[in-house]
Amino acid sequence: MDKSVYLVLGCNGKTEVAFMSCSKCENKILELSEKLEQINDIVIYFKALNLFQKSNRDYNAIRHILFNIKNKYYQGLKPIWDDKYFLMIEKFTLMHKDCGLYLKIVMVDNNANNM
């Protein structure tokens, strides 16, 4: 089986008084693959955070983790996320704070979409 592993940032959605302001969504923000120059360090970091066992739902911790990734891990001489992409991630965390955020690791079967 051909599988990929991703770091996923998502929200739980929000409904108040029968008004849905967000139906919930998630984004694969980082593929964990051998293409990443610092993959071993990233995996060690995620293991220390227990992200392989459970999702993180603490808003402040999620923001801290995202900024750590941006500032600590590089692909060549550039940060793992460019400024434009990280700004989208940051806006997502701010816009969906009230929905309840989560950060988790998921495994995706790449063959499932080919059927």
C-alpha positions in Angstrom: 0.0 0.0 0.0 1.1 3.5 -0.8 0.6 5.8 2.2 1.4 9.3 3.1 1.7 10.9 6.5 0.6 14.5 7.1 0.4 17.0 9.9 -3.2 18.3 9.8 -4.6 21.5 11.2 -8.4 21.6 11.6 -11.3 23.0 13.5 -14.4 21.4 15.0 -16.9 23.8 13.5 -19.3 26.1 15.3 -23.0 26.3 15.6 -24.8 28.8 17.9 -28.6 29.1 18.3 -29.1 27.0 15.2 -26.8 29.2 13.2 -23.8 27.5 11.7 -20.8 29.8 11.3 -18.4 27.0 10.4 -19.2 23.4 9.4 -15.6 22.3 10.3 -12.6 21.8 8.1 -9.1 20.6 8.1 -5.9 21.2 6.1 -2.9 19.0 5.5 -0.2 21.5 6.2 2.9 19.4 6.1 3.7 16.0 4.5 6.1 14.0 6.6 8.3 12.3 4.0 11.9 11.6 3.3 11.9 14.7 1.0 12.1 16.8 4.2 15.8 17.5 5.0 15.1 17.4 8.8 12.5 14.7 8.8 14.2 12.8 11.7 14.3 15.9 13.9 10.7 16.7 13.0 9.5 13.2 13.9 11.4 13.3 17.2 9.7 16.7 18.0 6.3 15.3 17.1 6.9 12.2 19.2 7.9 14.5 22.2 4.5 16.2 21.7 2.7 12.9 21.6 1.1 13.9 18.2 1.4 10.3 16.9 -0.8 9.1 19.8 -3.4 11.8 20.0 -4.4 15.2 18.6 -3.5 18.4 20.4 -6.5 20.6 21.1 -4.8 23.4 23.2 -5.0 26.6 21.2 -1.9 28.2 22.7 0.1 25.0 22.3 -1.0 24.6 18.7 0.2 28.2 17.9 3.4 27.5 19.7 4.0 24.3 17.8 3.3 26.0 14.4 5.7 28.9 15.2 8.3 26.4 16.3 8.0 24.5 13.1 8.3 27.7 11.0 11.3 29.0 12.9 13.2 25.8 13.5 12.9 23.6 10.4 14.3 24.4 7.0 14.3 23.0 3.5 17.7 24.1 2.2 18.2 27.7 3.3 14.5 28.5 3.4 12.0 27.9 6.2 9.8 24.8 5.8 6.8 27.1 5.1 7.3 30.3 3.1 5.8 33.5 4.6 2.7 33.5 2.5 1.8 29.9 3.4 2.5 30.5 7.1 0.3 33.6 7.0 -2.6 31.5 5.7 -2.0 29.0 8.6 -1.9 31.8 11.1 -5.1 33.4 9.7 -6.8 30.0 9.9 -5.9 29.6 13.6 -7.2 33.1 14.4 -10.4 32.8 12.3 -11.3 29.4 13.8 -10.2 29.9 17.4 -13.8 29.8 18.5 -14.5 26.6 16.6 -11.9 24.7 18.6 -8.7 23.9 16.8 -6.8 20.6 16.6 -3.4 19.5 15.3 -2.9 15.8 14.5 -1.0 13.3 12.4 -2.9 11.4 9.8 -2.0 8.6 7.4 -3.7 8.7 4.0 -3.9 5.8 1.6 -2.8 7.3 -1.7 -4.5 4.5 -3.7 -7.9 5.2 -2.2 -8.4 8.1 -4.6 -7.5 6.0 -7.7 -10.4 3.6 -7.4 
